[in-house]
């Protein structure tokens, strides 16, 4: 699994290669890798936010049910 440190390691290795068509192709692949790494970070943030919202919604439902039970019992 790649992370930003691995990307930088690969990018530096590519930068050290002699110029040519192969180097350009590998640089393009590095761009794809960076895009994927950034996308994963965005997805992780969105997932954390989603889970927090679901937890809040769940707690609100529990509290609502408990209030209604108390209301009927009294």
LOZAZA-813700 format. One record per residue: residue number from 1; residue in three letters; x, y, z negated of N, C-alpha, C in turn. Coordinates in steps of 0.2 Angstrom, whole numbers. Atoms other than C-alpha are relative to their C-alpha. Example, Ala and Ser with C-alpha at 12.3 -4.5 7.8 and 13.67 -1.06 7.14 Angstrom:
2
<node nr="1" rest="ALA" n_east="4" n_north="-6" n_up="0" ca_east="62" ca_north="-22" ca_up="-39" c_east="4" c_north="6" c_up="0"/>
<node nr="2" rest="SER" n_east="-4" n_north="-6" n_up="1" ca_east="68" ca_north="-5" ca_up="-36" c_east="-4" c_north="5" c_up="-3"/>
This chain:
74
<node nr="1" rest="UNK" n_east="4" n_north="-6" n_up="0" ca_east="0" ca_north="0" ca_up="0" c_east="4" c_north="6" c_up="0"/>
<node nr="2" rest="UNK" n_east="-4" n_north="-6" n_up="-1" ca_east="7" ca_north="17" ca_up="5" c_east="-3" c_north="5" c_up="-5"/>
<node nr="3" rest="UNK" n_east="1" n_north="-6" n_up="4" ca_east="8" ca_north="33" ca_up="-6" c_east="4" c_north="5" c_up="4"/>
<node nr="4" rest="UNK" n_east="-4" n_north="-6" n_up="-3" ca_east="15" ca_north="50" ca_up="-2" c_east="7" c_north="-1" c_up="0"/>
<node nr="5" rest="UNK" n_east="-7" n_north="1" n_up="0" ca_east="32" ca_north="45" ca_up="-8" c_east="2" c_north="-5" c_up="5"/>
<node nr="6" rest="UNK" n_east="-1" n_north="5" n_up="-5" ca_east="32" ca_north="30" ca_up="4" c_east="0" c_north="4" c_up="7"/>
<node nr="7" rest="UNK" n_east="1" n_north="-4" n_up="-6" ca_east="26" ca_north="42" ca_up="18" c_east="7" c_north="4" c_up="1"/>
<node nr="8" rest="UNK" n_east="-6" n_north="-4" n_up="0" ca_east="41" ca_north="54" ca_up="14" c_east="6" c_north="-4" c_up="2"/>
<node nr="9" rest="UNK" n_east="-5" n_north="4" n_up="-1" ca_east="53" ca_north="40" ca_up="14" c_east="0" c_north="-2" c_up="8"/>
<node nr="10" rest="UNK" n_east="1" n_north="2" n_up="-7" ca_east="47" ca_north="34" ca_up="31" c_east="1" c_north="6" c_up="5"/>
<node nr="11" rest="UNK" n_east="-1" n_north="-6" n_up="-4" ca_east="46" ca_north="52" ca_up="38" c_east="7" c_north="2" c_up="1"/>
<node nr="12" rest="UNK" n_east="-7" n_north="-1" n_up="0" ca_east="64" ca_north="55" ca_up="33" c_east="4" c_north="-5" c_up="4"/>
<node nr="13" rest="UNK" n_east="-4" n_north="5" n_up="-4" ca_east="70" ca_north="39" ca_up="41" c_east="-2" c_north="1" c_up="7"/>
<node nr="14" rest="UNK" n_east="1" n_north="-2" n_up="-7" ca_east="61" ca_north="44" ca_up="57" c_east="3" c_north="6" c_up="2"/>
<node nr="15" rest="UNK" n_east="-4" n_north="-6" n_up="-2" ca_east="68" ca_north="61" ca_up="57" c_east="7" c_north="-1" c_up="1"/>
<node nr="16" rest="UNK" n_east="-7" n_north="1" n_up="-1" ca_east="85" ca_north="54" ca_up="56" c_east="1" c_north="-4" c_up="7"/>
<node nr="17" rest="UNK" n_east="-1" n_north="3" n_up="-6" ca_east="82" ca_north="44" ca_up="72" c_east="2" c_north="4" c_up="6"/>
<node nr="18" rest="UNK" n_east="-2" n_north="-4" n_up="-6" ca_east="89" ca_north="50" ca_up="89" c_east="-7" c_north="2" c_up="4"/>
<node nr="19" rest="UNK" n_east="6" n_north="-3" n_up="-3" ca_east="76" ca_north="60" ca_up="99" c_east="-1" c_north="-5" c_up="6"/>
<node nr="20" rest="UNK" n_east="2" n_north="4" n_up="-5" ca_east="66" ca_north="50" ca_up="112" c_east="-7" c_north="-2" c_up="-1"/>
<node nr="21" rest="UNK" n_east="7" n_north="2" n_up="0" ca_east="50" ca_north="42" ca_up="116" c_east="-2" c_north="-4" c_up="-6"/>
<node nr="22" rest="UNK" n_east="1" n_north="4" n_up="5" ca_east="51" ca_north="29" ca_up="103" c_east="-1" c_north="4" c_up="-7"/>
<node nr="23" rest="UNK" n_east="1" n_north="-4" n_up="6" ca_east="54" ca_north="42" ca_up="89" c_east="-7" c_north="4" c_up="0"/>
<node nr="24" rest="UNK" n_east="6" n_north="-3" n_up="0" ca_east="39" ca_north="52" ca_up="95" c_east="-6" c_north="-4" c_up="-2"/>
<node nr="25" rest="UNK" n_east="5" n_north="5" n_up="2" ca_east="28" ca_north="37" ca_up="94" c_east="0" c_north="-2" c_up="-7"/>
<node nr="26" rest="UNK" n_east="0" n_north="1" n_up="7" ca_east="34" ca_north="33" ca_up="77" c_east="-2" c_north="6" c_up="-4"/>
<node nr="27" rest="UNK" n_east="2" n_north="-6" n_up="3" ca_east="31" ca_north="51" ca_up="72" c_east="-7" c_north="0" c_up="0"/>
<node nr="28" rest="UNK" n_east="8" n_north="0" n_up="-1" ca_east="13" ca_north="50" ca_up="78" c_east="-3" c_north="-5" c_up="-5"/>
<node nr="29" rest="UNK" n_east="2" n_north="5" n_up="5" ca_east="11" ca_north="34" ca_up="67" c_east="1" c_north="3" c_up="-7"/>
<node nr="30" rest="UNK" n_east="-1" n_north="-3" n_up="7" ca_east="18" ca_north="43" ca_up="52" c_east="-6" c_north="5" c_up="-1"/>
<node nr="31" rest="UNK" n_east="6" n_north="-5" n_up="0" ca_east="4" ca_north="57" ca_up="56" c_east="-6" c_north="-4" c_up="-2"/>
<node nr="32" rest="UNK" n_east="6" n_north="4" n_up="2" ca_east="-9" ca_north="43" ca_up="55" c_east="0" c_north="-2" c_up="-7"/>
<node nr="33" rest="UNK" n_east="-1" n_north="3" n_up="7" ca_east="-2" ca_north="36" ca_up="39" c_east="-2" c_north="6" c_up="-5"/>
<node nr="34" rest="UNK" n_east="1" n_north="-6" n_up="4" ca_east="-2" ca_north="54" ca_up="31" c_east="-8" c_north="1" c_up="0"/>
<node nr="35" rest="UNK" n_east="7" n_north="-1" n_up="-1" ca_east="-20" ca_north="56" ca_up="37" c_east="-4" c_north="-5" c_up="-5"/>
<node nr="36" rest="UNK" n_east="3" n_north="6" n_up="4" ca_east="-25" ca_north="39" ca_up="29" c_east="1" c_north="2" c_up="-8"/>
<node nr="37" rest="UNK" n_east="-2" n_north="-1" n_up="8" ca_east="-16" ca_north="43" ca_up="12" c_east="-5" c_north="6" c_up="-2"/>
<node nr="38" rest="UNK" n_east="4" n_north="-5" n_up="2" ca_east="-25" ca_north="60" ca_up="12" c_east="-7" c_north="-1" c_up="-1"/>
<node nr="39" rest="UNK" n_east="7" n_north="2" n_up="0" ca_east="-42" ca_north="53" ca_up="16" c_east="-1" c_north="-5" c_up="-6"/>
<node nr="40" rest="UNK" n_east="1" n_north="4" n_up="6" ca_east="-40" ca_north="40" ca_up="2" c_east="0" c_north="4" c_up="-7"/>
<node nr="41" rest="UNK" n_east="0" n_north="-4" n_up="6" ca_east="-36" ca_north="54" ca_up="-11" c_east="-7" c_north="4" c_up="0"/>
<node nr="42" rest="UNK" n_east="6" n_north="-3" n_up="0" ca_east="-52" ca_north="63" ca_up="-5" c_east="-6" c_north="-5" c_up="-2"/>
<node nr="43" rest="UNK" n_east="5" n_north="5" n_up="1" ca_east="-62" ca_north="47" ca_up="-6" c_east="0" c_north="-1" c_up="-8"/>
<node nr="44" rest="UNK" n_east="0" n_north="1" n_up="7" ca_east="-56" ca_north="44" ca_up="-24" c_east="-3" c_north="6" c_up="-4"/>
<node nr="45" rest="UNK" n_east="3" n_north="-5" n_up="3" ca_east="-61" ca_north="61" ca_up="-29" c_east="-7" c_north="0" c_up="0"/>
<node nr="46" rest="UNK" n_east="7" n_north="1" n_up="-1" ca_east="-78" ca_north="59" ca_up="-22" c_east="-3" c_north="-5" c_up="-4"/>
<node nr="47" rest="UNK" n_east="3" n_north="6" n_up="4" ca_east="-80" ca_north="42" ca_up="-30" c_east="0" c_north="2" c_up="-7"/>
<node nr="48" rest="UNK" n_east="0" n_north="-2" n_up="7" ca_east="-75" ca_north="49" ca_up="-47" c_east="-6" c_north="5" c_up="-2"/>
<node nr="49" rest="UNK" n_east="6" n_north="-4" n_up="1" ca_east="-88" ca_north="63" ca_up="-45" c_east="-7" c_north="-4" c_up="0"/>
<node nr="50" rest="UNK" n_east="6" n_north="4" n_up="-1" ca_east="-101" ca_north="51" ca_up="-39" c_east="-2" c_north="-4" c_up="-7"/>
<node nr="51" rest="UNK" n_east="0" n_north="4" n_up="6" ca_east="-98" ca_north="39" ca_up="-54" c_east="-2" c_north="5" c_up="-6"/>
<node nr="52" rest="UNK" n_east="2" n_north="-4" n_up="5" ca_east="-99" ca_north="54" ca_up="-66" c_east="-7" c_north="2" c_up="0"/>
<node nr="53" rest="UNK" n_east="7" n_north="-2" n_up="-2" ca_east="-116" ca_north="60" ca_up="-58" c_east="-4" c_north="-6" c_up="-2"/>
<node nr="54" rest="UNK" n_east="4" n_north="6" n_up="1" ca_east="-123" ca_north="42" ca_up="-59" c_east="0" c_north="-1" c_up="-8"/>
<node nr="55" rest="UNK" n_east="-1" n_north="1" n_up="8" ca_east="-117" ca_north="41" ca_up="-78" c_east="-5" c_north="5" c_up="-3"/>
<node nr="56" rest="UNK" n_east="4" n_north="-5" n_up="3" ca_east="-126" ca_north="57" ca_up="-82" c_east="-7" c_north="-1" c_up="2"/>
<node nr="57" rest="UNK" n_east="7" n_north="2" n_up="-2" ca_east="-142" ca_north="52" ca_up="-72" c_east="-2" c_north="-6" c_up="-5"/>
<node nr="58" rest="UNK" n_east="2" n_north="6" n_up="5" ca_east="-142" ca_north="35" ca_up="-82" c_east="-1" c_north="3" c_up="-7"/>
<node nr="59" rest="UNK" n_east="1" n_north="-2" n_up="6" ca_east="-140" ca_north="44" ca_up="-98" c_east="-6" c_north="4" c_up="-1"/>
<node nr="60" rest="UNK" n_east="6" n_north="-4" n_up="0" ca_east="-154" ca_north="56" ca_up="-94" c_east="-6" c_north="-4" c_up="0"/>
<node nr="61" rest="UNK" n_east="6" n_north="4" n_up="0" ca_east="-166" ca_north="42" ca_up="-90" c_east="-1" c_north="-4" c_up="-7"/>
<node nr="62" rest="UNK" n_east="0" n_north="3" n_up="6" ca_east="-161" ca_north="33" ca_up="-106" c_east="-3" c_north="5" c_up="-5"/>
<node nr="63" rest="UNK" n_east="2" n_north="-5" n_up="5" ca_east="-164" ca_north="49" ca_up="-116" c_east="-8" c_north="1" c_up="1"/>
<node nr="64" rest="UNK" n_east="7" n_north="-1" n_up="-2" ca_east="-181" ca_north="52" ca_up="-107" c_east="-4" c_north="-6" c_up="-3"/>
<node nr="65" rest="UNK" n_east="4" n_north="6" n_up="3" ca_east="-187" ca_north="34" ca_up="-111" c_east="0" c_north="0" c_up="-7"/>
<node nr="66" rest="UNK" n_east="0" n_north="0" n_up="7" ca_east="-182" ca_north="36" ca_up="-129" c_east="-5" c_north="5" c_up="-3"/>
<node nr="67" rest="UNK" n_east="4" n_north="-6" n_up="2" ca_east="-191" ca_north="53" ca_up="-130" c_east="-8" c_north="-2" c_up="0"/>
<node nr="68" rest="UNK" n_east="7" n_north="3" n_up="-1" ca_east="-207" ca_north="45" ca_up="-123" c_east="-2" c_north="-5" c_up="-5"/>
<node nr="69" rest="UNK" n_east="1" n_north="6" n_up="5" ca_east="-206" ca_north="30" ca_up="-134" c_east="-2" c_north="4" c_up="-7"/>
<node nr="70" rest="UNK" n_east="1" n_north="-4" n_up="7" ca_east="-205" ca_north="42" ca_up="-150" c_east="-6" c_north="4" c_up="1"/>
<node nr="71" rest="UNK" n_east="6" n_north="-4" n_up="-1" ca_east="-219" ca_north="53" ca_up="-143" c_east="-6" c_north="-5" c_up="-1"/>
<node nr="72" rest="UNK" n_east="6" n_north="4" n_up="0" ca_east="-231" ca_north="38" ca_up="-141" c_east="0" c_north="-3" c_up="-7"/>
<node nr="73" rest="UNK" n_east="0" n_north="3" n_up="6" ca_east="-226" ca_north="30" ca_up="-158" c_east="-2" c_north="5" c_up="-6"/>
<node nr="74" rest="UNK" n_east="3" n_north="-5" n_up="5" ca_east="-230" ca_north="47" ca_up="-167" c_east="-7" c_north="2" c_up="0"/>
